[in-house]
Amino acid sequence: MKRAVLGFLITVLVTPQAAQASGFMYRAASTGRWLGLAVQGDTRATGTFSGRVFQSFPGTVKAPLAYAAGGGACGVNPLSVAAFSAELSGSAPNTGIFLYDGGTDTIYDGILEGATTPAGGTFAPLDGRNPAIVIETGPATCKVHVFFVSKITGLGTDTGIFHAVFDPAASYGLLSLTAIAVEGATAAPAPFPGSATFGDFPATAKVSARGYPISGGAFIPHIAFRAKITGGGIVNSNDTAIMVWSSVLGFYVVAREGDPSCAPNWAFGGSVYDKFSASMEIAAGGGYLPEVPSAMYRAKGRGGPSTSDTAIELGIADGCGAPHPVPWGIEGSATPIGGTYADFAPSTPFDAASGDPYPAFHMAFQGKITGGPTTKALFLIGNSYWDVMRQGFTDTALSSGKLTLAANLGPALNAGGTLIYRGSVAGLTSGLFAFKDTTISPSQLVTFAGSMAQIDTAGNMTARFP
């Protein structure tokens, strides 16, 4: 593996977990200790659902978190906040999206089932959702922005993407709630026809968010998502797209089904983009300017050779203009460790993060390999091109056991280039690993529990347990 042995550091953490219970825990980077965030069987002590008990957490649910080093006008310094969805006991409404303050170890109500949506109607059950979160880092505020997909009760067009803003200085009171895109009601951007509107946002739809401060103290939140489009001129062969949205640019189509892939960077031989699946992974990243968002996604070509028609791509909000979307792994092309990349499935694990300092960036993805030293590996692109973990290889710094990349791998990146992912070592319990992107002293952390980890800029973590 391409990493230095000198400076290699391993820490084994004793991790508490509730027997036969599922839930989230939070690890403070300053102490290395895990705290129960929300666990099945816990009683909600405050808020609208006070006295009710948390139910089980679906296996795909995460608790993404964000960090602000300085609180500015809100007086909170530092600030680490997670957002998660949950169901509680009792009759409906009994679901919601909640906020967890890591500094005070406190859960606050966010958006609850039954509340009125900005588009009319009310929010349908919100359990099983994966919200996205960013915190403003400008000098005058530390507002918390949460983005989420929801079904709407009481409307004919019944799904949408929503944007909620909360104030940590006022017990996370709701400052604003807006609809970014509502099925059948929000016009789709060019190059879709003027009569086209957004289609259904299924429960499996992913929304990823990043946020960037710019000159003058302003702050720009970005999101990336897969969209389905309906309306005049739209047919089954051109009705999906990868999109980004920012508070400055609005919507921008990064890649659209049926459009030519971006030559010369794309090796699909003149084919067009194939359908983007409803449940595909997606990650918001940085553009070449702070106010220009990007998206990392899996793309498939239609009409080209089947042995080279998938890739992991980073698309800037300029479409096929300049700069183009850039593929970081193309099926059939050589990998950094030998062999060639095999097919990239829609469920391929990956993540992206803008770097520190901006505009550096980091990307991580899992690649299946044909004809190489291993069948799959986890790659990290940043200061260097690391193959972080190779399936079936041994790591003598851990043990003589072989390494395995878990099915629920993750991965999750922060802006400093720390990568969290799930794996196992033969003879030891599987769990979370961390790898720091640096050309000087790479290090690795192991904690033998947890999955679906998330990490903020300061290294605070959330994870699912057991």
C-alpha positions in Angstrom: 0.0 0.0 0.0 1.2 3.5 -0.8 1.8 4.9 2.7 4.7 5.5 5.0 5.3 3.2 7.9 7.2 5.9 9.8 4.7 7.9 11.8 2.0 5.3 11.5 -0.2 5.6 14.6 -2.9 3.2 15.8 -5.3 3.9 18.7 -7.8 1.2 19.8 -10.8 2.7 21.5 -13.1 1.0 24.0 -16.5 1.8 22.6 -19.7 1.6 24.6 -22.8 0.3 22.9 -26.3 -0.7 24.1 -26.9 -4.5 23.9 -29.5 -5.5 21.3 -30.2 -1.8 20.5 -29.5 0.4 17.5 -28.7 4.1 17.4 -26.2 6.9 17.0 -23.2 7.8 19.1 -21.0 10.9 19.0 -17.2 11.0 19.5 -15.6 14.2 20.7 -12.2 14.6 19.0 -10.9 16.5 22.1 -11.4 13.5 24.5 -11.7 10.5 22.2 -14.8 9.4 24.2 -18.1 8.2 22.7 -21.4 9.6 24.0 -24.9 8.2 23.3 -26.5 10.5 20.8 -29.9 8.8 20.3 -30.3 5.1 21.0 -33.3 2.7 20.7 -35.1 2.7 24.0 -34.0 6.1 25.1 -36.7 8.4 26.4 -36.9 11.9 24.9 -36.7 14.2 27.8 -37.7 17.5 26.2 -39.4 18.9 23.1 -42.7 18.1 21.4 -42.2 14.3 21.9 -41.1 14.5 25.5 -41.7 11.2 27.3 -41.7 9.2 24.1 -39.2 6.5 23.4 -36.9 6.3 20.4 -37.7 3.3 18.2 -35.2 1.4 16.0 -33.1 3.2 13.5 -33.1 1.9 9.9 -29.7 0.5 8.8 -29.2 3.1 6.1 -29.7 6.1 8.3 -26.7 8.4 9.1 -26.2 11.4 11.4 -24.2 13.8 9.3 -22.6 16.7 11.2 -20.9 20.0 10.6 -18.5 22.2 12.5 -17.8 25.9 13.0 -14.5 26.9 14.7 -15.9 30.3 15.8 -19.5 31.1 16.8 -19.5 34.8 15.8 -22.5 36.7 16.9 -24.3 33.6 18.3 -21.6 33.3 21.0 -21.2 29.5 20.6 -17.5 28.6 20.1 -16.8 26.0 18.9 -19.9 24.4 17.4 -20.4 20.8 16.3 -23.9 19.8 15.3 -25.4 16.6 13.9 -28.8 16.2 12.1 -30.7 12.9 12.1 -34.1 11.5 11.5 -35.9 9.3 14.0 -39.2 7.7 14.9 -40.6 7.8 18.5 -43.2 5.7 20.2 -46.9 6.6 20.2 -49.3 7.4 17.5 -48.5 9.7 14.5 -47.2 12.3 14.2 -44.2 10.7 15.8 -41.3 11.3 13.4 -38.9 14.1 12.7 -35.5 15.5 11.9 -33.6 16.4 15.0 -30.4 18.4 15.8 -27.8 17.2 18.3 -25.4 19.7 19.8 -22.1 17.9 20.5 -20.8 20.5 22.9 -23.8 20.3 25.2 -24.8 16.7 24.5 -28.4 17.9 23.8 -31.0 17.0 21.3 -33.3 19.7 19.8 -36.5 19.4 17.7 -35.8 20.3 14.1 -38.6 19.6 11.6 -41.4 17.4 12.8 -44.0 15.3 11.0 -47.3 17.2 10.7 -45.7 20.6 10.5 -46.9 22.8 7.6 -44.5 22.8 4.6 -43.7 26.0 2.6 -45.4 24.5 -0.4 -48.6 23.8 1.5 -49.8 20.6 3.0 -47.9 19.0 5.9 -44.7 17.0 6.3 -45.4 13.2 6.0 -43.4 10.8 8.2 -39.7 11.8 8.3 -38.1 8.6 9.6 -35.5 6.9 7.5 -34.3 10.2 5.9 -30.7 11.3 5.6 -30.6 15.1 6.0 -27.6 17.1 5.0 -26.1 19.8 7.2 -23.7 22.8 7.0 -22.9 25.6 9.5 -22.2 29.2 8.5 -18.7 30.2 9.3 -18.9 33.9 8.6 -17.9 36.5 11.3 -21.5 37.4 12.1 -23.4 34.2 12.4 -23.3 30.5 13.0 -26.7 29.5 11.6 -27.2 25.8 11.0 -28.6 24.9 7.5 -30.3 21.5 7.1 -31.5 20.1 3.8 -33.8 17.1 3.4 -36.2 15.2 1.1 -39.8 14.8 2.3 -43.1 13.5 1.2 -46.0 16.0 1.6 -49.4 15.1 2.9 -52.4 17.0 1.4 -51.0 18.0 -2.0 -51.3 16.4 -5.4 -47.6 17.0 -6.0 -46.3 15.3 -2.9 -42.5 15.3 -2.6 -39.8 18.0 -2.4 -36.4 19.1 -1.2 -36.5 21.6 1.7 -34.0 24.0 3.4 -34.4 24.8 7.1 -32.2 27.3 9.0 -31.8 27.2 12.8 -30.3 29.5 15.4 -28.0 27.8 18.0 -28.1 30.9 20.2 -31.9 30.5 20.6 -32.1 26.8 21.4 -32.0 26.0 17.7 -35.2 27.9 17.0 -36.3 27.8 13.3 -35.3 30.9 11.4 -36.6 30.0 8.0 -38.0 27.1 6.1 -38.1 27.1 2.3 -38.8 24.7 -0.5 -35.9 24.3 -3.0 -37.7 22.0 -5.4 -41.3 20.6 -5.3 -42.5 17.8 -7.5 -44.7 19.2 -10.3 -44.4 22.8 -9.1 -40.8 23.9 -9.6 -39.5 24.6 -13.1 -36.5 22.6 -14.2 -33.4 24.5 -15.3 -31.9 24.6 -18.8 -31.2 22.5 -20.8 -34.6 21.1 -19.9 -37.5 22.7 -21.8 -39.3 25.6 -20.2 -42.4 23.5 -19.6 -40.5 20.9 -17.6 -40.8 20.5 -13.9 -39.2 18.4 -11.2 -40.6 14.9 -10.8 -40.8 12.7 -7.8 -38.2 12.7 -5.0 -38.3 9.1 -3.6 -37.5 8.3 0.0 -34.2 6.8 -1.2 -33.1 10.1 -2.8 -29.8 11.4 -1.5 -29.0 15.1 -0.8 -25.4 16.2 -0.1 -24.4 19.6 1.2 -21.3 21.8 1.6 -21.0 25.4 2.6 -18.4 28.1 1.8 -17.6 31.5 3.2 -16.8 34.2 0.7 -15.4 37.8 0.9 -17.4 40.2 3.0 -18.5 37.6 5.5 -21.3 36.1 3.2 -21.9 32.4 3.3 -23.0 30.1 0.4 -24.6 26.7 1.1 -24.5 24.2 -1.8 -26.4 21.0 -2.4 -26.0 18.2 -4.9 -28.8 15.7 -5.8 -30.2 13.4 -8.5 -33.4 14.7 -10.1 -36.2 13.3 -12.2 -37.9 15.7 -14.6 -41.4 15.5 -16.2 -43.3 17.7 -18.7 -43.4 18.6 -22.3 -40.6 17.2 -24.4 -39.4 14.9 -21.7 -39.3 11.2 -22.4 -37.9 8.1 -20.6 -34.5 8.5 -22.3 -33.8 12.0 -21.1 -35.7 12.5 -17.8 -32.9 12.2 -15.1 -30.0 14.5 -14.2 -27.3 15.3 -11.7 -27.9 18.8 -10.3 -26.4 21.3 -7.9 -28.1 24.2 -6.2 -26.6 27.2 -4.4 -28.1 30.3 -2.8 -26.2 32.3 -5.4 -26.5 30.3 -8.7 -29.8 28.6 -8.0 -30.1 25.3 -10.0 -27.5 24.0 -12.5 -27.5 20.8 -14.4 -24.1 19.1 -14.1 -25.0 16.0 -16.3 -28.2 15.1 -18.0 -29.3 11.7 -19.3 -29.3 11.6 -23.1 -26.7 14.4 -23.5 -23.2 13.7 -24.9 -20.6 13.0 -22.3 -17.9 15.6 -22.0 -15.1 14.8 -24.5 -12.1 14.7 -24.3 -12.1 13.9 -20.6 -14.8 11.2 -20.9 -13.7 7.9 -22.4 -17.1 6.7 -23.6 -16.4 7.1 -27.2 -19.1 9.6 -28.1 -21.9 7.9 -26.2 -24.5 9.8 -24.1 -25.2 9.7 -20.4 -27.5 6.8 -19.4 -30.1 7.0 -16.6 -29.2 8.2 -13.2 -30.8 5.9 -10.6 -33.1 7.2 -7.9 -31.0 5.7 -5.0 -27.5 6.4 -6.3 -24.9 8.0 -4.1 -23.9 11.6 -4.6 -21.5 14.0 -2.9 -21.3 17.8 -3.0 -17.8 19.1 -3.4 -16.0 22.4 -4.2 -15.8 24.1 -7.5 -13.0 26.2 -8.9 -14.6 29.2 -7.2 -16.3 29.2 -3.7 -19.7 30.2 -5.1 -19.6 27.5 -7.8 -20.7 24.1 -6.5 -19.8 20.6 -7.9 -21.1 17.1 -7.6 -19.3 13.7 -7.4 -21.4 10.9 -8.8 -21.4 7.6 -10.7 -22.1 8.0 -14.5 -22.9 5.4 -17.1 -22.6 5.8 -20.9 -25.3 4.6 -23.3 -24.3 3.5 -26.7 -20.6 2.7 -26.1 -18.7 -0.5 -25.2 -20.1 -2.3 -22.1 -16.5 -2.8 -20.8 -15.8 0.9 -20.5 -19.2 2.6 -19.9 -19.1 3.5 -16.2 -17.0 6.0 -14.1 -16.9 8.1 -11.0 -17.0 11.7 -12.1 -16.6 15.1 -10.5 -18.9 17.6 -12.3 -18.5 21.4 -11.9 -21.6 23.6 -12.3 -20.5 24.5 -15.8 -21.8 21.3 -17.4 -19.7 20.5 -20.4 -18.3 24.0 -20.6 -14.9 24.9 -19.0 -13.9 23.2 -16.9 -15.6 19.9 -17.9 -16.7 17.2 -15.6 -13.7 15.1 -14.9 -13.7 11.3 -14.4 -11.5 10.0 -11.5 -12.0 6.3 -12.3 -13.1 5.0 -15.6 -14.1 1.4 -16.1 -11.4 -0.3 -18.2 -8.7 2.2 -17.4 -5.6 1.5 -15.4 -5.7 1.8 -11.6 -2.8 3.3 -9.6 -2.0 -0.2 -8.2 -2.2 -2.3 -11.4 -5.0 -3.9 -13.3 -8.0 -2.0 -14.6 -11.1 -0.6 -13.0 -14.2 -2.9 -13.3 -17.8 -1.8 -13.5 -18.8 1.1 -11.1 -22.3 0.2 -9.8 -24.8 2.9 -8.9 -24.2 1.9 -5.2 -20.4 2.5 -5.4 -19.3 4.2 -2.2 -17.6 7.6 -2.4 -17.4 11.0 -0.9 -15.9 14.4 -1.7 -14.9 17.5 0.4 -13.5 20.9 -0.4 -10.0 21.2 1.0 -8.5 23.4 3.7 -7.4 25.9 2.6 -9.9 26.2 -0.3 -9.8 25.5 -3.2 -7.9 22.2 -2.6 -10.2 19.2 -2.4 -10.3 15.6 -1.5 -12.2 12.7 -3.0 -12.5 9.0 -2.0 -14.1 6.1 -3.8 -14.1 2.3 -3.9 -12.9 0.7 -7.1 -13.4 -2.9 -8.1 -10.3 -4.2 -10.0 -9.7 -6.6 -12.8 -6.3 -8.2 -13.3 -4.6 -6.4 -10.5 -3.1 -7.4 -7.1 -6.6 -7.3 -5.4 -10.2 -7.4 -6.3 -11.1 -4.0 -4.9 -9.5 -1.1 -3.0 -10.4 2.2 -1.4 -8.7 5.2 -3.0 -8.2 8.7 -1.7 -7.3 11.7 -3.9 -5.9 14.8 -2.3 -2.3 15.8 -1.5 -1.4 12.4 -3.0 -3.2 9.5 -4.7 -3.5 6.9 -1.9 -4.7 3.4 -2.1 -5.9 3.4 1.5 -7.0 -0.2 1.9 -6.6 -3.2 -0.4 -9.0 -6.1 -0.1 -7.2 -9.2 1.1 -3.9 -7.6 1.9 -2.3 -7.7 5.4 -1.3 -4.7 7.4 1.4 -5.7 9.9 0.9 -2.6 11.8 -2.5 -4.0 12.9 -2.0 -7.7 12.8 -1.1 -10.5 10.4 -4.9 -10.8 9.5 -6.1 -9.9 6.0 -8.0 -6.6 5.4 -11.6 -6.6 4.2 -13.6 -3.6 3.0 -17.1 -3.8 4.5 -20.3 -3.8 2.5 -21.4 -0.7 4.4 -18.0 0.9 3.8 -19.0 4.6 3.9 -16.7 6.5 3.3 -16.8 10.0 4.8 -14.3 12.8 4.3 -13.8 16.1 6.1 -12.2 19.3 4.6 -8.8 18.4 6.2 -8.5 15.2 4.3 -9.4 12.7 7.1 -11.2 9.7 5.7 -13.5 7.5 7.8 -14.6 4.1 6.5 -15.6 0.7 7.7 -13.5 -2.4 7.4 -12.2 -5.5 9.2 -9.1 -7.4 10.0 -9.1 -11.2 10.1 -9.0 -12.3 13.7 -10.2 -9.0 15.0 -13.6 -7.4 15.2 -14.7 -5.2 12.3 -15.1 -1.5 12.8 -14.2 2.0 11.8 -10.9 3.1 10.3 -9.6 6.6 9.7 -6.8 7.7 7.3 -5.3 11.2 7.2 -4.3 12.5 3.8 -0.8 13.9 4.2 2.4 13.5 2.3 4.4 13.5 5.6 3.0 11.3 8.3 -0.1 9.3 7.4 -1.9 7.8 10.4 -4.7 5.4 11.0 -7.2 5.1 13.8 -9.2 1.9 14.6 -12.3 1.7 16.7 -13.8 -1.8 16.9 -17.5 -0.9 16.5 -19.8 1.3 14.5 -20.7 1.9 10.9 -22.1 4.7 8.6 -19.6 7.1 10.3 -19.5 10.9 9.6 -16.8 13.3 10.5 -16.6 17.1 10.8 -13.7 19.4 10.2 -12.4 19.2 13.7 -12.5 15.4 13.7 -15.6 14.9 15.8 -17.6 11.9 14.6 -21.0 10.3 14.6 -21.6 6.6 13.9 -24.3 3.9 14.0 -24.0 1.2 16.7 -23.8 -1.7 17.2 
